[in-house]
Amino acid sequence: MSSRSASGNSKSGDEKSDNEDQVPNISSAEVSEKYKTAARITNDTIKTVQSKCVSGASIVDLCQMGDNLIIQKTGEFAKKAPYKKGIAFPTCISLNGHLAHFSPLKANDVTLNNGDLVKLELGTHVDGYIAISALSFVVGASKESPATGKKADVILAAYYAAEAAIRSLKVGTPGQKVADVVQTVTGEFKCKPVENMLFYAMDQNKLEGETGILINGSVEGRKDHTQPEVKEHEVYAVDVLVSSGKGTCKLTSLDTTIYKLEQVHYSLKSKRSRHFFNYANNQFQFMPFNLRYFETDENNVSVAQSVLPKLKTKDNKGIEVPDFVTCKMGIKECREHGLMTQFDVQQVEQVEEGGEFCAQFKFTVFVHSRGPERITFVDFDPSLYKSEHSIQDEAVNELLKEKIDLSKKKKKKKPAAKSTEPSGDAKSNSAPAPVPVQS
């Protein structure tokens, strides 16, 4: 089961640790800058990978490109930094009716085709502060030949639902109100949010924090979940997944490749499992990683050997990279004893014979007293998608007009010359308010 789901193990918004107020948050300039540094890398990487998503492209190559770029960029900016930095979520490219988490082994590679609905997701962390992002698009869609039908409906539903949800993240807002906004927007396009999805409030080293806003909860999902109230200085992963069908999903037969260690103590029995766990714990800590990193190429070299940072013990001895078989054995034993979470590939259940589709938009958002601030952005053009539906709800349309992503006001400097163009920083750090599609 995807750890994105709320079923079974979500914590209520009232469960807080005694020392929560002492945990560094975005009120600290240092913490805020680490988030934003990670965001800049995420934004640049997702844009680069998206530009390469053309007909005939290999998903394995695209995913590895994204991961390599994150490793390269985090390595360049802070070579001597004492803290960890790197991939917060491996690059995934999930197609059509699949929800997320597809980043296959080489033997299961898939090539993109024109007309495929792509969900591209990846994330970066700096000292455990995570900036994650995702977007959806149709390969080959253009203004001359826009995507239509269910693909257009579900993509626009997810996009505008995410934009509205971000604007709803104001201090004191009940979580259910945010969830209701998502339901309203997706309903306008005759779509539904994927059942039991969560907007997590992320923390340092925690992709999925202690609290989360439940979207389209099932009876089981709502049973043990209390919707939190949005609080100042929280950092949310606004993760909108929308189905063109009824919103329910099921597991696929596709292999799971993405895993994450959990803070559980257990003495592993197998020597090979201990070797794998020791390496994964030192290399990834509590960030997700891909089993593909340990596959070898024609030269018998793996990504873990050639791209990932070299590890050393406290006495400066190198930590050997485990081979692929050792990793599979280690993952199996870790799973059996709760030391690891796996991110399965799921798909939306079919309603009509022609198939159903799933779209995703995901942003990292700061909650300030002055309003929400999005720090991850995607390159998305709504004009490439033509739907027969549009947003009629007046309250939602007013909400979508609200300006967000506003930085703190800086002292004005006398310009050298008059200009009507925004500065480079303003262009890269802001996004225009979306305009709903009109019927």
TAUR-V502352 format. One record per run of one state. SS is the DSSP state (a for helix, b for strand, c for the rest). FROM is the first residue (numbers start at 1). TO is the last residue. If there is no record, write none. Layout:
ss | from | to
SS | FROM | TO
SS | FROM | TO
This chain:
ss | from | to
c | 1 | 4
b | 5 | 5
c | 6 | 19
a | 20 | 22
c | 23 | 28
a | 29 | 51
c | 52 | 57
b | 58 | 58
a | 59 | 77
c | 78 | 84
b | 85 | 95
c | 96 | 97
b | 98 | 98
c | 99 | 105
a | 106 | 108
c | 109 | 110
b | 111 | 111
c | 112 | 116
b | 117 | 126
c | 127 | 128
b | 129 | 138
c | 139 | 146
b | 147 | 147
c | 148 | 148
a | 149 | 168
c | 169 | 173
b | 174 | 174
a | 175 | 188
c | 189 | 191
b | 192 | 193
c | 194 | 196
b | 197 | 203
c | 204 | 205
b | 206 | 206
c | 207 | 211
b | 212 | 215
c | 216 | 218
a | 219 | 223
c | 224 | 228
b | 229 | 229
c | 230 | 234
b | 235 | 243
c | 244 | 248
b | 249 | 251
c | 252 | 257
b | 258 | 261
c | 262 | 270
a | 271 | 283
c | 284 | 288
b | 289 | 290
a | 291 | 294
c | 295 | 295
b | 296 | 296
c | 297 | 301
b | 302 | 302
a | 303 | 306
c | 307 | 311
b | 312 | 312
c | 313 | 317
b | 318 | 318
c | 319 | 323
a | 324 | 336
c | 337 | 339
b | 340 | 343
c | 344 | 345
b | 346 | 348
c | 349 | 357
b | 358 | 368
c | 369 | 370
b | 371 | 374
c | 375 | 381
a | 382 | 384
b | 385 | 385
c | 386 | 393
a | 394 | 400
c | 401 | 423
a | 424 | 429
c | 430 | 439
